[in-house]
């Protein structure tokens, strides 16, 4: 296995979020294949097909990805751009509650919106590509996401490690006893009878493993919402519930695109629970709180640049790690505002093996928000307007689709044993409501004609006239 395929964690944003990955999703019975019964409940394909069906592309090495002089490699540029999007999204989302904790999955957001982008055209597509930092175009972009998903699934099954690139077949390997799960699923929920383009649906199936599921948004929108929420909850080990809140889906909804990710991993170097002690944590506003600080002294990759510290905590599977960055005392806000891919690259390149006496809080964060304002501020505006260009989704002339909402919900728990994280994203696509008809008045208080017709044949069944009010019933 080529070592330069090990940058997939960067593409997923795992440098910051610590949780990403994908496996293809099928129907409720987990089978894949064509929609044989016409219900739309069968998956249409599996992740990783298309141009990279037999062999995923060679991904650039992680050290190249974080290198500001990344060169002309388009995949390296795309991976670097995804890290940039992660940081830009963080900067925008923290503006709403600058003194609050925040956690989200840039990977989940990117995948859900990439599936949406597959149906965008014109200015709508251009704005989405710029806001999401897509460097690859068209089929190349979707094939790259598909290859990424297939690689995560393969790595879950094969046990390849980043450190050595060797296969682990040792049945006595101590890591076999440690918990690890890295999974994700995609699905597209379509309104029964709406003319979605089959080519578009095939892209979602082939590149994202997104099985089409037909629901009745027009007739039973809340029932469809509950079905989607149940699917998300099931695929995040019950950590993400009610992703779509009451009222987020209505009779004008025509499609919901969902991504759900779940991550569970034990540390490579456990923290001894007996060493955990209650100590003071000073918040951004200067207030002090007693928190549980877990401790360990071990050899880790560490760097200190201009007083800012970075440490990498590997998980037991060898492929994933958590990066913790501690800005110099009193400089958190200025550091955060200037934090960029280049600055991250510099700090990562400065790391070396050090014996680190680490004290880290145990913590748990839940976040939930709409991404509409954040994406608008990043430049994705047309997609939310009634004149959005999503013609690529539709078979025929109906092209009045637009993105009504992007819901994201996430959870993370970090303790002495490891990390559990989950997130889900739903892109709600609706049809634009037509302009309300002009209000007019018609008071039938004088002679009139009427007839009863058979509409299909235009046959007048009854015909009459009313000219004399004396014969009319007064009720």
Secondary structure, DSSP 8 states (H G I E B T S, - for coil): --GGGTTHHHHTTHHHH---------STT---S---SSSS-S----TT-GGGSSS------HHHHT-S--TT-HHHHHHHHHHHHHHHHHHHHTTTTTTS-----HHHHHHHHHHHHTT--HHHHHHHHHHTT--S-HHHHHHHHHHHHHHHHHHHHH---TTT------TT-GGGGS-EEEEEEEEEEEETT--B-HHHHHHHHHHH--EEEEE-TTT-HHHHHHHHHHHHHHHTTT-S--SS-TTSS-TTEEEEEEEEEEEEEEBSS---GGG-EEEEEE-TTS-EEEEEEEEEEEEEEEEEETTEEEEEEEBTTSS-EEEEEE--TT-HHHHHHH--HHHHHHHHHT-EEEEEEEEEE-EEEEEEEE-HHHHHHTT--GGGSTT---GGGBSSS---EEEEEEEEEEEEEE-SSEEEEEEEEEEEEEE--------------S-EEEEEEETTTTEEEEEEEE--GGGS---
